[in-house]
Amino acid sequence: MYFSQIRVDPVNDQKLFVGGNPAEMSLDGGKTWTGVNGSHTDYHAFWINPKDPRTVMVGHDGGLDISNDGGLTWDYHNDIAVGQFYQVSADMRRPYYVCGGLQDNNAWCGPSALRSTAGAVNTDWFTVGGGDGFYTRQDPTDWAIVYAESQDGNMSRHDMRNGTQKSVRPNVGGGRGAATAAANPASSSAASPATQAAPPEATTPLGTTAAAGQTPTTPTPAGQTPAPPAAAGRGGAAGGGGGGGGGRGGPPNVVNAPPNVDPLRFYWNAPFEISPHNPAVVYMAGQYFFKSNNRGDTWWMNPTDLSRNINRWAPELAIMGVSGDKPMASKHDGYAASSVATQVRESPSKPGVLWIGTEDGNLQVSQDGGETFTNVYGNIAGAPKGYTHISRIEPSHFDPGTAYVAIDHHRYDDWKPYLFKTTDYGKKWVSVVANLPAKGNINALREDYDNPNLLFVGTEFGLYVTLDAGKEWKKFMTGLPSVRVDDILIHPRDRDLIVGTHGRSIYIADDISPLEQLKPSSTKDLTLFDPRPATLWKNDPQAQRRATNRQFQAKNPQGGTAIHVLAKSDMGTGKLEFLQNNQVSSTMDVQIKAGMNRFQWPMRGPVTAGAGGGRGAAANAAATADAAGGRGGRRGGAQGASTGQPAGAQGASAGQPAGAQAPGAAVPPGAATDTAGVPGVAGGGRGGRGGATGVPFVASGRGGGGGGFGGFGGGAGALVEPGAYMVRLTVGGQTLTSSVTVLEDIWMRPQ
C-alpha cells in the first residue's frame, strides 16, 4: 500500500507513527491520534533513533523532515537533492532553463547556470503547474511559452512574458458530445483532419516566434527584442486560471468529438509533445489521439480507442493473488484510469509519422498524421505478452521508418529490459538489449541528434550509453548514484545531457559533443574534435547568490569551452594554440594520455608585462590546462564528481525550489570514464563548476583579468575578442586543426 509505514517508539510502545496524508502520531497506543505537522503531505517513511527517540526522521513527497523533540516540531532539510522527476525539458535561452514535473510537488523551472561565480539556489526555481508535476514542454522558438501537466491530463499553457495561463486539456464537453464551437452534426463520426471542421493548419515554422493565439511573425534578428505576443487566455473556473494544476474548466475545445464519445481517460502522467517540425502543433493522447494546430486552444481527435480497453476489474486481472472482481484496497492505490496511452511521439525525420504506446500492450503507428493507426505490437518477436507497458518510444532523427521502443513488464515480476528497433514502420523488429544488465527495466530512452549510433537508456538502476546503435552498452555514471532514471534529454544547441531521476533530482553532463563525433570505424591514432562555441558571459549583478545552510546551491558549469582529444596511446606533452587571422591569441600546454582528454580553454591570452596579483602566472592559459571534467564536487578540478560525495555536497545543475525537493543534484561528467569502458574524460566530473581549479563561468575583465565577480585575478591574461578561431594541436610530431567560435553575451535580459 502507498501509506503502510507504522513505527513504534523503541522505548515507549504507546507512541506510534503512521504514514498517510497527513501522517498521524499517537501517544496512547493508537486510541487517539494527532496530525504530524511537517512541511508536506503524503508521508511515507519514518525512522526513530533507537538510542535517542527524540530524533525522528520522516520522508515525504517534499523531501526530508527531522524532529529533535519526538515529533512535535520539524526541521525541513531543503538542502539535499532528492527530487522525483517524471519528465524534463529545456528552452533555448542562454543559459538555458530546465523544467520538470515532480512527484506531488508541482512542476518547476530553473536556470542551468547563472551569470555569477555561484550557481542557482532554491529561490531561482519557480512553479509552472500544481498537483503532481509530470510533463513540461518549452516552445523552442519562444522561451516564454511553457506547458505543464498534472493528473488526469490537466495541461496548462503559460505565457511567462505576459503572466497568463490557460488550460489546454482536451475537453469534449461533459464527458460526451461534440464541442459547441465546432457545431458538429449528430452524425459526426471518425472524420479525418482533412474533412472535419478542424483548427486551421498551423503555419509557424521553426525559427519564428508566435505566442498562443498570435499571428506568426518573422524571426527576430539577433540582439533585438521581439514584440510581445498576445496574451493567452485564462482557463475555466475549475482550474485553468490560477497557479494550480491546469484545469478541466472552460468550454469544450475538441472540434470533432462524436456525440456519444466515451469519457476521456488519461494516464497518470499523460503523454504530451510539441511537434519537432512546428511548435504550434502539439499532441496528446489518452485512449484517443489528439492533435492541435494552435498550441492547444482547440483539438482534433481520432475517436478510435487505441488501447485494448481491458476491464481492469475482470476476474483474471488479479492483484497480489486477489481476483480482479473482488474488493481490494490496492485496486485504487494508484492512478484510476487504465488502458490509456503512455507515449505519443512524432518522427523528427518526417512530419505526420506518429507513434503511440499504451500501458495495456498496444503499439500504434500512423503515417498519415493520425487519421489512421496500425497496431504493430504483435510484430515484435520476443516481446512479453499480456498487460504490458510501453515505457518509451524514440523515433529516429535519421529515417522516418526507424524507431526504438522500450517495454516495461514489471507487473508480471519481470524486471528484464526490453528494447527493440524497427526500420520499416514496425513490420519487423530486432532486439537491441545486447549486454544491458538482466535486471532493470527501461524507463528512459534517447537517440542523439547527430550520431545515429549514439543512444542513451535509463533503467531502474542507472544510465547506459551505446556507441554502436545497441550492439554494446556501457555504464555512464561517473558521479551519478545508482538511481532510477526516468527521463533523458539532449539539449539541441548546447549538447548537454540532461537526466531526470527518481529520487536524486536532475543531473547535467556538460558537452557530449565528442561522443557525437566519434566514428566507430576510425583507425586514427589521434583525433581533435570540433569544440562547441564558447561564450564570454557577462557578470550579472542581479544573479549573485549567498546560500544559507538550509538551501541547496548548484554549481555553474565551467566557462570557456572544452577541447577534446582522443588518443590511442600516451603521447606526452603537446600544445594547443588558438589563432585569429593567423595570429596566435592563446596557448595551452597539455598532456595527451590514452583515451579521451578534455581541456577547458579559458579564452585568455598571455599575461602582459607587469601584470601581477590574483593567481599570478599559474592562471595563465599558456602555462596550464585544467583537465576539466563534468559538474563535479564543490572542489571541482581533478576530483570532479568521481569523489562520490552525496548529492547535497556536490555541484549541481540547478538550485532547489523553496518548499520542495531539490531539482538540482550532483552532476555527472561530460563524457563517460575509462572505468565505463568508453573513452574516458581526464579529470572526472564537472570539476570546477565554479570550483577553485576550474575555469570560471563568468570570465570578467577583458582588459587584463580580474574585475567584478569571477575572473582569474590580476595575473591572468586578457580575454580574447569574440569571433572565429582556429584550434591547432601539436603533439608527437603531428599537427591537427579545428575551429571554435567565441560568442559575445547579448542575451542577459530576454524579452
Secondary structure as UniProt FT lines:
FT   STRAND          6..9
FT   TURN            10..11
FT   STRAND          12..18
FT   STRAND          24..26
FT   TURN            29..30
FT   STRAND          34..35
FT   STRAND          43..48
FT   TURN            53..54
FT   STRAND          56..60
FT   TURN            61..62
FT   STRAND          63..67
FT   STRAND          75..76
FT   TURN            78..79
FT   STRAND          84..90
FT   STRAND          97..102
FT   TURN            103..104
FT   STRAND          107..111
FT   HELIX           122..124
FT   STRAND          126..129
FT   STRAND          136..138
FT   TURN            140..141
FT   TURN            143..144
FT   STRAND          145..150
FT   HELIX           151..153
FT   STRAND          154..159
FT   TURN            160..163
FT   STRAND          164..167
FT   TURN            174..175
FT   TURN            180..183
FT   TURN            186..187
FT   TURN            193..195
FT   TURN            206..207
FT   TURN            212..213
FT   TURN            222..223
FT   TURN            237..240
FT   TURN            255..256
FT   TURN            259..260
FT   TURN            268..269
FT   STRAND          272..274
FT   TURN            279..280
FT   STRAND          282..285
FT   STRAND          289..292
FT   TURN            295..296
FT   STRAND          299..302
FT   TURN            312..313
FT   TURN            315..316
FT   TURN            320..321
FT   TURN            324..325
FT   HELIX           329..332
FT   STRAND          341..346
FT   TURN            351..352
FT   STRAND          354..358
FT   TURN            359..360
FT   STRAND          363..366
FT   TURN            369..370
FT   STRAND          374..375
FT   HELIX           377..379
FT   TURN            381..382
FT   STRAND          389..395
FT   TURN            400..401
FT   STRAND          403..408
FT   HELIX           410..412
FT   STRAND          418..422
FT   TURN            425..426
FT   STRAND          430..431
FT   TURN            434..435
FT   STRAND          442..447
FT   TURN            452..453
FT   STRAND          455..459
FT   STRAND          463..466
FT   TURN            469..470
FT   STRAND          474..475
FT   TURN            478..479
FT   STRAND          485..490
FT   TURN            492..494
FT   STRAND          497..502
FT   STRAND          506..509
FT   HELIX           513..517
FT   TURN            520..521
FT   STRAND          526..528
FT   STRAND          534..536
FT   HELIX           541..543
FT   TURN            549..550
FT   STRAND          561..567
FT   STRAND          572..580
FT   TURN            581..582
FT   STRAND          583..592
FT   STRAND          595..601
FT   TURN            609..610
FT   TURN            614..615
FT   HELIX           616..619
FT   TURN            621..623
FT   TURN            634..635
FT   TURN            637..639
FT   HELIX           640..643
FT   TURN            647..649
FT   TURN            658..659
FT   HELIX           674..676
FT   TURN            682..683
FT   TURN            687..688
FT   TURN            692..693
FT   TURN            702..704
FT   TURN            714..715
FT   STRAND          723..731
FT   TURN            732..733
FT   STRAND          734..744
//
